[in-house]
Amino acid sequence: MTDLERVIKIVDWLIFEKVVKSRRELAEVLGYTESSMSQILNGKVTLSERFIKKLSTIDDRINEDWIRHESGNMLKTTQVITNESGVLINGDNTNSPIDNRHYYSDSPDVLRAQIELLDERIKEKDAQIKEKDAQIKEKDAQIKSLLDIISKFNS
């Protein structure tokens, strides 16, 4: 299976699991346009590391190593394991069961990636707000002009 086929399988799974409603919504969540997302999923644009990273942070059950290298399973599975001293450890079948901190949703790497995604979305929203503010100023100027014309007719 190619990288792209694995990405499409993840996208379909996200929709099936109702994590997102559609590819359009997924594109929005990832910070892409619907057109860009379509080009990526149709193989017209090369998969980027950034895209794979963003996609794998949408749901903490997704195994990023599987997307990149087809290693392990598509989804992380958790099992309860005890170490030599009898301490319970939450394990994952994709790596060593002793140190799976990078698979927890509150791990620094996952949180950092989520923060980066949110920062990008904030920047996009700030740009949209500036654009709307400019449109409002333009409309205000048009209204003022119309009110001036009306006041001239009334006088």
C-alpha positions as CSV (number, residue, x, y, z in Angstrom):
1,M,0.0,0.0,0.0
2,T,1.4,3.4,-0.9
3,D,1.6,6.4,1.5
4,L,-1.3,8.0,-0.4
5,E,-3.5,4.9,-0.1
6,R,-2.8,4.8,3.7
7,V,-3.7,8.5,4.0
8,I,-6.9,8.0,2.1
9,K,-7.7,5.0,4.3
10,I,-7.2,7.3,7.4
11,V,-9.4,10.0,5.9
12,D,-12.2,7.5,5.2
13,W,-11.8,6.1,8.7
14,L,-12.1,9.6,10.2
15,I,-15.3,10.1,8.3
16,F,-16.7,6.7,9.2
17,E,-15.9,7.2,12.8
18,K,-17.6,10.6,12.6
19,V,-14.5,12.4,13.8
20,V,-15.3,14.7,10.8
21,K,-18.4,14.8,8.6
22,S,-16.6,15.1,5.2
23,R,-13.4,15.7,3.4
24,R,-14.3,19.3,3.3
25,E,-14.6,19.5,7.0
26,L,-11.3,17.6,7.4
27,A,-9.6,20.1,5.1
28,E,-11.0,22.9,7.2
29,V,-9.8,21.3,10.5
30,L,-6.4,20.7,9.0
31,G,-6.2,24.3,7.8
32,Y,-6.3,23.5,4.0
33,T,-8.7,24.6,1.4
34,E,-11.1,21.9,-0.1
35,S,-9.2,22.3,-3.4
36,S,-5.8,21.7,-1.8
37,M,-7.1,18.7,0.1
38,S,-8.6,17.3,-3.1
39,Q,-5.3,17.7,-5.0
40,I,-3.4,16.0,-2.2
41,L,-5.8,13.0,-2.0
42,N,-5.9,12.7,-5.8
43,G,-2.1,12.5,-5.9
44,K,-1.7,15.8,-7.9
45,V,0.3,17.3,-5.0
46,T,2.9,15.4,-3.1
47,L,2.2,14.4,0.4
48,S,4.2,16.5,2.8
49,E,5.5,15.6,6.2
50,R,3.5,18.5,7.6
51,F,0.3,17.2,6.2
52,I,0.9,13.7,7.5
53,K,1.8,15.1,11.0
54,K,-1.4,17.2,11.0
55,L,-3.5,14.3,9.9
56,S,-2.1,12.0,12.5
57,T,-3.0,14.5,15.3
58,I,-6.7,14.7,14.4
59,D,-7.4,11.6,16.5
60,D,-4.9,10.1,19.0
61,R,-5.8,6.6,17.9
62,I,-4.0,7.1,14.6
63,N,-0.6,5.5,14.3
64,E,1.6,8.0,12.4
65,D,4.3,5.4,11.8
66,W,1.7,3.3,9.9
67,I,0.9,6.3,7.7
68,R,4.6,7.0,7.0
69,H,6.1,3.5,6.8
70,E,3.2,1.0,7.1
71,S,4.7,-0.2,10.4
72,G,2.4,-1.6,13.0
73,N,-1.3,-1.2,12.8
74,M,-3.3,1.7,11.4
75,L,-4.7,2.4,14.9
76,K,-2.8,2.3,18.1
77,T,-4.1,-0.4,20.4
78,T,-3.7,-0.1,24.1
79,Q,-3.0,-3.1,26.3
80,V,-2.3,-3.4,30.0
81,I,1.1,-4.8,30.7
82,T,3.0,-5.3,34.0
83,N,6.8,-4.9,34.1
84,E,9.2,-7.0,36.1
85,S,8.3,-5.1,39.4
86,G,4.5,-5.7,38.8
87,V,3.8,-2.0,38.0
88,L,0.9,-1.6,35.5
89,I,1.9,0.1,32.3
90,N,-0.3,1.2,29.5
91,G,1.3,-0.2,26.4
92,D,1.0,0.1,22.7
93,N,1.6,-2.7,20.2
94,T,3.6,-0.5,17.9
95,N,6.7,0.1,20.1
96,S,8.2,-0.9,23.4
97,P,5.5,-1.2,26.1
98,I,7.7,0.4,28.7
99,D,8.0,3.9,27.2
100,N,4.9,5.0,25.3
101,R,4.7,8.6,26.4
102,H,4.7,9.8,22.8
103,Y,1.3,8.0,22.2
104,Y,-0.6,9.7,25.0
105,S,-2.8,12.6,24.0
106,D,-1.2,14.8,26.6
107,S,2.4,14.1,25.6
108,P,4.5,17.1,24.9
109,D,4.9,16.3,21.2
110,V,1.2,15.8,20.5
111,L,0.3,18.9,22.5
112,R,3.0,20.9,20.7
113,A,1.6,19.7,17.3
114,Q,-1.9,20.6,18.4
115,I,-0.8,24.0,19.6
116,E,1.0,24.6,16.2
117,L,-2.2,23.7,14.4
118,L,-4.2,26.0,16.6
119,D,-1.7,28.8,16.1
120,E,-2.0,28.4,12.3
121,R,-5.8,28.5,12.6
122,I,-5.6,31.6,14.8
123,K,-3.4,33.4,12.2
124,E,-5.8,32.4,9.4
125,K,-8.8,33.7,11.5
126,D,-6.9,36.9,12.3
127,A,-6.3,37.4,8.5
128,Q,-10.0,36.8,7.9
129,I,-11.0,39.3,10.6
130,K,-8.7,41.9,9.0
131,E,-10.3,41.3,5.6
132,K,-13.8,41.6,7.1
133,D,-12.8,44.8,8.9
134,A,-11.6,46.2,5.6
135,Q,-14.9,45.2,4.0
136,I,-16.8,46.9,6.9
137,K,-14.9,50.1,6.5
138,E,-15.6,50.1,2.8
139,K,-19.3,49.5,3.4
140,D,-19.3,52.3,6.1
141,A,-17.8,54.7,3.6
142,Q,-20.5,53.7,1.0
143,I,-23.3,54.2,3.6
144,K,-21.8,57.6,4.5
145,S,-21.7,58.6,0.9
146,L,-25.3,57.5,0.4
147,L,-26.4,59.4,3.5
148,D,-24.7,62.5,2.2
149,I,-26.5,62.2,-1.1
150,I,-29.9,61.7,0.7
151,S,-29.3,64.7,3.0
152,K,-28.5,66.8,-0.1
153,F,-31.8,65.8,-1.6
154,N,-33.7,66.5,1.6
155,S,-32.2,70.0,1.9
